[in-house]
Every structure is written in C-alpha cells, then in structure tokens.
Amino acid sequence: RPSAHTHIRLTRKDVTPAVKIEVDSETPGVATVTLSTDSKDAAIYWWTSSNTKPAKYESELTFNDAEVVYAYATEEGKADSEVTHALVRINAPAEVPADKISGKVRFDVKEAEDGSAMIVTIEPDTEVSGEYTIYYLINPTENVTPENGIVYTTPISMTEGGRIMAILVESGKIAGEPADVNVWLIPTGIDGIGADSSDSVRVEGGSIIAPEGSAVFDITGRRVNATGLRAGIYIVRTADGNAVKVKID
C-alpha cells in the first residue's frame, strides 16, 4: 500500500544587515575603527590581513600600522551578512604637506578573451604630470610598500582568484594611500548558465533565482544581493559547491 503523505515547509532566512566600518585617521600615526550594524541583536566578528583569526567585536579598535579590516555580522535565525572590509590608513606625519603625498591607484578588471584568466590593469586614479611608479602585491599578508612591492609594468593576468593591493609613488613624493581589489576568476568553459546544477539557477529580470544556501558574487569577488542587479556577469556558488556563471543583460 502507498505510504502516508508527508511534507516539509521551507522558509527562506532573512540576511543579517552588513557591517558598517568607520575609520578615523585624522590623528597622525594612529587610526581608530568603529564597527556597527543596523541590527541591535547581531554579533559582529572581525579580523585583519595580518591576523586572520576572527574575534568578537566589543569596543573601538586602534591601529598603529596600516591594515585591512574585515568584518561580518551574525544573528540567530538569520543568515550571516556579507563580509565587508576597509583599508585602515595611518596618516603621514603632520609636517609632510599634502602636495608631497602621492595619489591613489584604480583597478580595471576584465575577463580574458578565452576565459582562462582575469586581466587587471592598474593606473593612477587621477592624472599625474610627472614620472611615477606603481607597486603591488598579490594576496598580501602585509601592507604594500616600495620595499616589498612588485613594480607594475604590464596588466596582471590572474589565473586564480585573489586580492591585489597597490600604491602609487610619484617622483619627489612619498607613497600614496593603498588601494585593493578582489579578483574573482570566472570558471573556464561556462558560457551563460551551463554549469553543474545550472537547471536550478535562472535569471528573472534583474534577479537571480538559485537554490537555498547559494551565494551570488560579482566578478571582483564581492558578495552581492540576488535581486536588483545591474547588467553584467555574476557567479552563483550553490550549496553543493558548484559554480554557475550567470549573465544579466
């Protein structure tokens, strides 16, 4: 005889609000960092590029060296928030005039024509009249400097995902503020929705519909919401570990 009917009710979890990172670098030689989230019941965990063990946020953080601070929020009954990060810059000594400090760099990340790599171009964020040099590190464990950095000469081909940090050093000036970018490598050979489990991932307007537990990322590796997306390429990582490339027109 047929068994009795059974059923299960699935309810989508709300997502914990993301962490806001406020950096105060007005005092030369020191910076303070304040973390907050819109949910009063959420707990915040943070770590840095040099100390990757998460710690619970209890009070204002103080830094004497440049760092990258990461944080996320978690709340009972909700999914964890996306990971946010911020560069903590230590101001140059007060006696250094602003016109003696180099500017910043900007990144341009594009997919290679054959889809085998992501091509990263680095250039000054604003026009530089004189000579300059750009230094960078890939997946740095410390802040990039002219002493430990690699001199940028041609676009960087990233065959694996990672993070690039770079600084600009103009002739006759000290190094500028570091900038960084996360590079997400789009899985090779996926043209549109066509990876494993892609039959459960679809696009409806500017939204991506995916199985429960999936995460959506843009091509720079930032986690984004699945709704209200701009045109572009996104990666959906499903709960079973598969990666699906999605294009929104």
C-alpha positions as CSV (number, residue, x, y, z in Angstrom):
1,R,0.0,0.0,0.0
2,P,1.2,3.6,-0.6
3,S,2.7,5.3,2.4
4,A,1.1,8.2,4.2
5,H,1.6,11.7,2.7
6,T,4.4,13.7,4.3
7,H,5.6,17.3,3.5
8,I,8.1,19.8,4.6
9,R,7.7,23.6,4.8
10,L,10.8,25.6,3.6
11,T,11.2,29.2,4.8
12,R,13.9,31.4,3.4
13,K,16.1,33.0,6.0
14,D,16.5,36.8,6.3
15,V,20.0,38.1,6.0
16,T,21.7,39.9,8.8
17,P,22.5,43.5,7.9
18,A,26.0,44.1,6.7
19,V,28.7,45.7,9.0
20,K,29.5,49.3,8.6
21,I,33.2,50.2,9.1
22,E,34.1,53.7,10.1
23,V,37.8,54.7,10.1
24,D,39.2,57.7,11.8
25,S,42.7,58.5,10.6
26,E,42.9,62.2,11.5
27,T,45.5,61.8,14.2
28,P,49.0,61.2,12.7
29,G,50.4,57.8,13.5
30,V,47.2,56.2,14.7
31,A,43.8,55.2,13.4
32,T,40.6,54.1,15.2
33,V,38.0,51.8,13.7
34,T,34.3,51.5,14.7
35,L,32.1,48.6,13.6
36,S,28.3,48.7,13.6
37,T,25.3,47.1,12.1
38,D,21.6,48.1,11.8
39,S,20.5,45.0,13.9
40,K,20.8,45.5,17.6
41,D,20.7,41.8,18.2
42,A,23.5,40.9,15.9
43,A,27.1,40.0,16.9
44,I,30.0,41.3,14.9
45,Y,33.2,39.4,14.2
46,W,36.3,41.0,12.7
47,W,39.9,40.1,11.6
48,T,42.7,41.7,9.7
49,S,45.0,40.8,6.8
50,S,47.8,40.1,9.3
51,N,45.7,38.3,11.9
52,T,43.1,36.1,10.2
53,K,41.5,34.6,13.3
54,P,38.1,36.2,13.8
55,A,37.4,37.9,17.1
56,K,34.1,39.2,18.5
57,Y,33.9,43.0,18.3
58,E,33.5,44.5,21.8
59,S,34.8,48.1,21.5
60,E,36.6,50.6,19.3
61,L,39.7,49.2,17.6
62,T,43.1,51.0,17.5
63,F,45.8,50.6,14.9
64,N,49.3,52.0,14.6
65,D,50.1,50.3,11.3
66,A,48.1,50.2,8.0
67,E,45.8,47.2,7.9
68,V,42.9,45.7,6.0
69,V,40.0,45.1,8.4
70,Y,37.3,42.5,7.6
71,A,34.0,42.0,9.4
72,Y,30.7,40.3,9.2
73,A,27.6,40.2,11.4
74,T,25.6,37.1,12.6
75,E,22.2,36.9,14.2
76,E,20.2,34.0,15.5
77,G,17.6,32.8,13.0
78,K,19.2,34.7,10.1
79,A,21.9,34.1,7.5
80,D,25.3,35.7,8.2
81,S,25.9,39.0,6.5
82,E,28.3,39.5,3.6
83,V,31.9,40.2,4.5
84,T,32.8,43.9,4.3
85,H,36.3,45.3,4.5
86,A,38.1,48.6,4.7
87,L,41.7,49.8,4.4
88,V,43.0,51.4,7.6
89,R,45.4,54.2,6.6
90,I,47.8,55.7,9.0
91,N,48.3,59.4,8.2
92,A,51.7,60.6,7.2
93,P,53.5,62.8,9.8
94,A,51.8,66.2,10.1
95,E,54.9,68.0,8.8
96,V,54.5,66.4,5.3
97,P,52.5,68.8,3.1
98,A,49.6,67.3,1.2
99,D,51.2,68.1,-2.1
100,K,54.1,65.9,-1.2
101,I,51.9,62.7,-0.8
102,S,51.2,60.7,-3.9
103,G,47.7,60.0,-5.1
104,K,45.9,56.7,-5.3
105,V,45.5,54.0,-8.0
106,R,42.4,52.5,-9.6
107,F,41.9,49.0,-11.0
108,D,40.2,47.8,-14.2
109,V,39.3,44.1,-14.1
110,K,38.2,42.3,-17.3
111,E,37.9,38.7,-18.4
112,A,40.4,37.4,-20.9
113,E,39.0,36.7,-24.4
114,D,39.5,32.9,-23.9
115,G,38.0,33.0,-20.4
116,S,41.2,31.5,-18.9
117,A,42.1,34.4,-16.7
118,M,41.1,37.8,-15.4
119,I,43.2,40.8,-16.6
120,V,43.9,43.5,-14.1
121,T,45.0,46.9,-15.2
122,I,46.4,49.4,-12.6
123,E,46.7,53.1,-13.2
124,P,46.7,56.4,-11.3
125,D,43.3,57.4,-10.1
126,T,43.9,61.0,-11.3
127,E,46.2,62.4,-14.0
128,V,49.9,62.6,-12.9
129,S,52.1,65.2,-14.5
130,G,55.5,63.8,-13.7
131,E,57.0,60.3,-13.5
132,Y,55.6,57.7,-11.2
133,T,55.9,54.0,-10.2
134,I,53.1,51.6,-9.1
135,Y,53.9,48.8,-6.7
136,Y,51.6,45.9,-6.0
137,L,51.3,42.6,-4.1
138,I,49.0,39.6,-4.7
139,N,47.2,38.2,-1.7
140,P,49.4,40.3,0.7
141,T,50.0,39.4,4.3
142,E,51.2,42.9,5.0
143,N,50.8,46.4,3.7
144,V,52.4,47.0,0.3
145,T,55.4,49.3,0.3
146,P,58.1,50.3,-2.3
147,E,60.4,47.9,-0.5
148,N,58.3,44.8,-0.6
149,G,56.1,45.6,-3.6
150,I,56.4,44.4,-7.2
151,V,56.9,47.1,-9.8
152,Y,53.8,47.2,-12.1
153,T,54.8,47.3,-15.8
154,T,52.1,45.4,-17.7
155,P,48.5,44.2,-17.0
156,I,48.4,41.3,-14.5
157,S,46.9,38.0,-15.6
158,M,45.1,36.3,-12.7
159,T,44.6,32.6,-13.4
160,E,43.3,32.1,-9.9
161,G,41.1,34.3,-7.7
162,G,42.8,36.6,-5.2
163,R,43.3,40.1,-3.9
164,I,45.7,42.7,-5.3
165,M,46.9,45.7,-3.2
166,A,48.8,48.6,-4.9
167,I,50.2,52.0,-4.2
168,L,51.3,54.9,-6.3
169,V,54.7,56.6,-5.8
170,E,55.1,59.9,-7.7
171,S,58.5,61.4,-8.3
172,G,59.6,63.5,-5.3
173,K,56.6,62.4,-3.1
174,I,56.0,59.7,-0.5
175,A,53.8,56.7,-1.3
176,G,50.1,57.3,-1.6
177,E,47.2,55.5,0.1
178,P,47.0,51.8,-0.6
179,A,44.1,50.5,-2.7
180,D,42.9,47.0,-3.2
181,V,40.6,44.8,-5.3
182,N,39.3,41.3,-5.1
183,V,39.6,39.3,-8.3
184,W,37.1,36.5,-8.9
185,L,38.1,34.0,-11.6
186,I,35.1,33.0,-13.7
187,P,35.1,29.2,-14.1
188,T,36.6,28.3,-17.5
189,G,34.2,26.9,-20.1
190,I,31.0,28.2,-18.7
191,D,29.0,30.3,-21.3
192,G,26.0,31.7,-19.7
193,I,24.0,29.3,-17.4
194,G,25.6,26.0,-18.2
195,A,27.5,24.6,-15.1
196,D,26.5,21.7,-13.0
197,S,23.1,22.2,-11.3
198,S,22.5,25.1,-13.6
199,D,19.0,23.9,-14.2
200,S,18.1,25.2,-10.7
201,V,19.7,28.6,-11.4
202,R,17.8,31.1,-13.6
203,V,17.5,34.8,-14.2
204,E,14.2,36.7,-13.9
205,G,14.7,40.3,-14.9
206,G,17.4,41.8,-12.7
207,S,17.2,38.9,-10.2
208,I,19.0,35.6,-9.9
209,I,16.9,32.7,-8.6
210,A,19.0,30.0,-7.0
211,P,18.6,27.1,-4.5
212,E,18.6,27.8,-0.8
213,G,22.1,28.3,0.6
214,S,23.5,29.7,-2.7
215,A,25.7,32.9,-2.7
216,V,26.0,35.4,-5.5
217,F,29.3,37.2,-6.3
218,D,30.3,39.8,-8.9
219,I,33.5,39.3,-11.0
220,T,35.6,41.1,-8.4
221,G,34.6,38.6,-5.8
222,R,32.3,40.8,-3.8
223,R,29.2,39.1,-2.5
224,V,26.0,40.8,-3.7
225,N,22.3,40.5,-3.2
226,A,20.5,38.3,-5.7
227,T,17.9,40.9,-6.6
228,G,18.0,44.3,-8.3
229,L,21.3,43.5,-10.1
230,R,22.8,45.6,-12.9
231,A,23.7,44.1,-16.3
232,G,26.9,42.1,-16.1
233,I,28.4,38.7,-15.2
234,Y,27.8,37.1,-11.9
235,I,28.9,33.9,-10.2
236,V,26.5,31.7,-8.2
237,R,28.0,29.3,-5.8
238,T,25.5,26.7,-4.8
239,A,25.3,25.0,-1.5
240,D,26.8,21.8,-3.0
241,G,29.9,23.7,-4.1
242,N,29.2,24.1,-7.8
243,A,29.9,27.4,-9.5
244,V,27.5,28.8,-12.1
245,K,28.2,31.7,-14.4
246,V,25.2,34.0,-15.0
247,K,24.9,36.9,-17.4
248,I,22.3,39.6,-16.9
249,D,21.6,41.7,-20.0
